[in-house]
């Protein structure tokens, strides 16, 4: 959720919350672990989220990319 707020002066005003993305499996618990498991990360600047998304027709394929940091230099 995202909420616009204005805290200027001695007042505080918040707008109506807006959904950022479908919650899907996020916030589900993992077997054998206490608490919630959140399979997402927030970028350092707080502007983006990284999260897994299902691919239509995919049967559970996992792609492993080795030496992925070398791809950043291209």
C-alpha positions as CSV (number, residue, x, y, z in Angstrom):
1,X,0.0,0.0,0.0
2,X,1.1,3.6,-0.6
3,X,-0.3,6.7,1.2
4,X,0.4,10.3,0.4
5,X,1.0,12.3,3.6
6,X,1.6,16.0,4.3
7,X,3.1,16.9,7.7
8,X,3.8,20.5,7.1
9,X,3.4,22.9,10.0
10,X,1.4,21.6,13.0
11,X,-1.0,19.5,11.0
12,X,-0.8,16.0,9.5
13,X,-3.0,15.0,6.6
14,X,-3.0,11.5,5.0
15,X,-4.7,10.6,1.7
16,X,-6.6,7.4,0.9
17,X,-4.3,4.3,0.7
18,X,-3.6,2.9,-2.8
19,X,-2.7,-0.7,-3.6
20,X,0.8,-1.0,-5.2
21,X,0.5,-4.6,-6.4
22,X,-1.5,-7.8,-6.0
23,X,-0.5,-9.4,-2.8
24,X,-0.5,-13.0,-4.2
25,X,1.6,-15.3,-2.0
26,X,3.4,-12.4,-0.2
27,X,3.3,-12.5,3.6
28,X,2.7,-16.3,3.7
29,X,4.4,-18.4,6.3
30,X,7.0,-21.1,5.5
31,X,6.7,-24.6,7.0
32,X,9.0,-24.9,10.0
33,X,9.5,-21.2,10.4
34,X,7.9,-18.7,12.8
35,X,6.5,-15.5,11.5
36,X,6.0,-14.5,7.9
37,X,8.1,-15.0,4.8
38,X,8.2,-12.0,2.5
39,X,9.9,-13.1,-0.8
40,X,10.5,-9.5,-2.0
41,X,13.2,-6.8,-1.6
42,X,13.1,-3.0,-1.8
43,X,15.7,-1.1,-3.8
44,X,18.1,1.1,-1.8
45,X,16.3,4.2,-3.1
46,X,12.9,2.9,-2.0
47,X,11.5,3.3,-5.5
48,X,11.3,-0.3,-6.7
49,X,10.3,-3.8,-5.5
50,X,11.9,-7.1,-6.7
51,X,9.6,-10.1,-6.4
52,X,9.0,-13.4,-8.1
53,X,6.1,-13.7,-10.4
54,X,4.6,-16.8,-12.0
55,X,5.0,-17.3,-15.7
56,X,2.0,-18.5,-17.6
57,X,2.4,-22.1,-18.6
58,X,5.6,-22.6,-16.6
59,X,5.8,-25.9,-14.8
60,X,8.3,-24.8,-12.2
61,X,11.5,-24.3,-14.3
62,X,14.4,-22.7,-12.4
63,X,17.0,-20.7,-14.3
64,X,20.4,-20.3,-12.6
65,X,22.6,-17.5,-13.9
66,X,26.2,-18.0,-13.0
67,X,28.7,-15.0,-13.0
68,X,25.7,-12.7,-13.3
69,X,27.8,-9.7,-12.1
70,X,29.7,-9.8,-15.4
71,X,26.5,-9.0,-17.2
72,X,26.2,-5.7,-15.3
73,X,29.4,-4.5,-17.0
74,X,28.1,-4.8,-20.5
